[in-house]
Amino acid sequence: MGSALQLFVNRLTSRSLLTDEEMGAILALTGKVSQVATHVDFVRLGEQVDHSCLVVDGLVGRFGQNKDGARQITCLHVQGDMADLPSVVSPKSGWGLTTMTGTTILRLAHADLRRIAAAHPGIAEAFWRDCVADGSLFSEWVVNVGRRDALSRIAHLLCEMAIRCARAGLGDGGSFALAITQSDLGDATGLTSVHVNRTLKELRSQAGVTIKSGKVTIPDWDQLVAIGDFDDGFMLLDGPAPRIAAAA
């Protein structure tokens, strides 16, 4: 549990300045660890929750769906991500969370997260900024599905995940773990499985990209970036921002 909380602290401090005391308060949190099998919805659409879910390991998809059950994955979460931090202040879930692989989840009580945020304004600010970053990723996913062709969509998604997985210790950008099926990749990009298969073959032809046994290999990063029309500005990775709370 401690290592998962440290990954979450690392995620927060990539965008926010935290004191040793504040980091200690986060690392002292306790919660309930759950092992969740592949393709299980562990937060349902519209569910009232009293905890947030930290991904310890595995891969999680946030999704919406229509009345017929067709799904659109709107974000992927890797280890160290708090997949539903906004639920701390909005406990009725506007989306669902499902596992892409066998996944370990640490459930942290909203009451505890609110307590440390109230005691430490710097933590509250870091939580807020993390939610802003989450919203920025979501906005880019909308652009990706709505305004890019199939080849660019998948290339863009792989570029994003290469950076995020590297920062979570799951690879080095050129090669990283991403255990996702073609069906799930289709749900993340608005494509059929057949179209995904055809597009992956084209990516392999143009940029040498391979996805095999849960591992993505990108031999030509610049080419993939060009295909995906990728600019990492939406990921808000310019380093820790000045503390607003301290200046108030």
N, C-alpha and C positions, 0 to 999 in steps of 0.2 A: 504493500500500500504506500509506503514511504517513497519508493522510486516513482510511482505513478504521480504522486503529489509533487515530487520534484520536477517531473516533466511539465506539469501544469504551471508550476512556478516559472520554469524556463520559458514557457510560452508567454506568460504574463510579462516577464522582465524583458522580453524581446521588444516590447512596445511601451512599457511603463517602468518608472523607477520605483523600486520598493526597498525599504530599509531592512536590515537584518531582523528587526523585531517583527515587521510585517510578514516577511517570508517565513519566519518561525511560526507565526500564527496560522498561516496556511498549512504548513507542514505538520502542525499539531492536530489538524482535523482528523476525525475518525468517521468511518462510514461502514456500509455493508457491501461486501464483495459478492458479486454474482457471476457465475459462469453461464453464458447464454449461447445456445447452439446456433448454427448457421440458419439464416433466413427466418428469424423469429422477431416479431414486433414486440419490443420491450417497453415502448411508450406508444400508446395508441392515439390516433387523432381525436382531439376533444377531451382527452383524459385529464382529470384534475390530479396534479402531482404535488408531492410535498418534499421532493428531493431533485437534485440535478445529477446527471450521469457523466462521470469522468471515464474516458476510455483508457483502460489499463493496457490492453493489447487487443489486436484484432482490427476489424474495419467495420465502421457503422455508416449507414446511409440515413439521411434525413429525407422524408418524402411527404408528398401530398398525393391525393388520388381523387378520381371522379366517382360518381355514383355507381359506375359499372366495375369499379375496382382497379382500373388502369392507373398505374403509378408513374409519377415523375420524381426521380431522386433529385433533390435540390442542393445537396452538399454531401461530401464524404468527410468522415471524421477518423483520424488516426490516433494512436496512443498519445496521451497528454492533452487531448482536446476535451473540453467540457462541452459535450454535444448539445446541451440545452441550458446553458447558463442564463438566458433570458427568462426561463421559467421561475427564477428566484423572485422576480417582481411581477410575473404574469403566469401564474401556476396552471391555468387551463391551456393545454397544449394546442397550438394551432397547426402542428405538424406531427408526423409520426417518426419514430426512430426504429430502425431495423438493422439486424446484423447481416453483413455481407459474408462473414466467416464466423467460425467459433470465436467468441469475444468475451473478454473479462471486463466487467463494468464495476466501478466503485460508485455507489450511490451515496451522495452527501446531502444531508438534511438542509432544506432551505433555511430552517431556523438557525443552524450553525453558520451558514454562509452570510445570513443577514447580521448575525451577532458580530462576526469579525469585521464585516464591512462598516458597521456602526461604530465599532471601537477604533477602527483604523481608516480614516478618510482616504489614505493612499491606496488601500485595498479596494475600496469602493470605486475609486477612479480607475484602477487597473481592470476591475470587472467591467466597468462601463466601456472602457476603450476596447476590451476584448469583444464585447457585443457589437461595437461599431465595426471592428474588423470582420466579424462574422457577417454582418449586414452587407459589407462591401463585397465579400466573396459571393454572397447570394445574388447581388445585383449583376455581377459579372457572369454568373451562371445563366441569368435571364438573357443577357446579351448573347452568350454563347449559343444557346438553343434557338434564339429568335433571329439572329443576324449572321450566323456563320454556316457555311456548308458542312457536309458530313465530315470531310477530311479535316477541315480546320477545327471543328468541334472537338473531335477526339484528340487531335494534336494539342489543342489548348488545354484540355483537361489533363493530359499526361504531363505537360509542362508544369502546370500548377501542382500536381501531386508529386512530381519529382522534387520540387523545392520544399514542399511541406513535409514529405517523408524524410528528406535529408535533414531537415531541422529537428525532426523527431527521432533521429538516430536510426532510421530504417533504410539508409542507403546513402549514396554520394551524389545523387543527381543523375549521373550517367547510368546507374543501375540501382534499382530500389524495389522493395517488396510492395506489391499491390495485388492481393489475392481477390480478383474480381472476375465474375463470369461475363461472357459476352452479352448475356441477357441483362445483367445488371448495368453493364456499360451502356446498353441501349436505353435503359430507363433513365440513365444520367444524361444522355445526349439527345433523347427524343427520336431514336432510331430503332428500327427492327433489328433482331439478331442477325438476320441475313445481311442487312445493310452494314452492320458493325463488322461482320466477318469480311465483307468485301473491302471495307474502308481500311481495316487493319492490314490487309494484304497490300493495299496501295501505299500505306505508311511505311511498310517494310520495304517496298520498292523504292520509294522516294527518299527515306531518311534512315533506313536500316533498322527501324524500331521493331523489337520483338517482345511479345508477352508470352511467357512460358512458365508453367509450374508456379504461378503466383509471383513472378519476377519480371519487371520491365527493364529492358536494356535499350539505351538511347546512344548509339555511337556517334551521331551527328547532331549535337544540341542546337547549333545555329540554324540548321536546316529545319528542325522541328519547330523552333521558335518562329521562323519565317512562315512555315505552313500554317501554324496555329494563330498567326496574327497576335502573338503573345507579348504583353508588356506587364511586368509584375507589379506595377504601381498600385493596382487594386488590392494587393495583399498587405499594404501598409507596413512594409518591412524596412523603413528608414531608420530604425533604432528607437530607443526609449524617448518618449516625448517629455518635455519639462513638466514638472508636477504642478497641476492646477491647484490642488488642495493646499500645497505648501505656500503658494503665492497669495492665497486668499487672506 
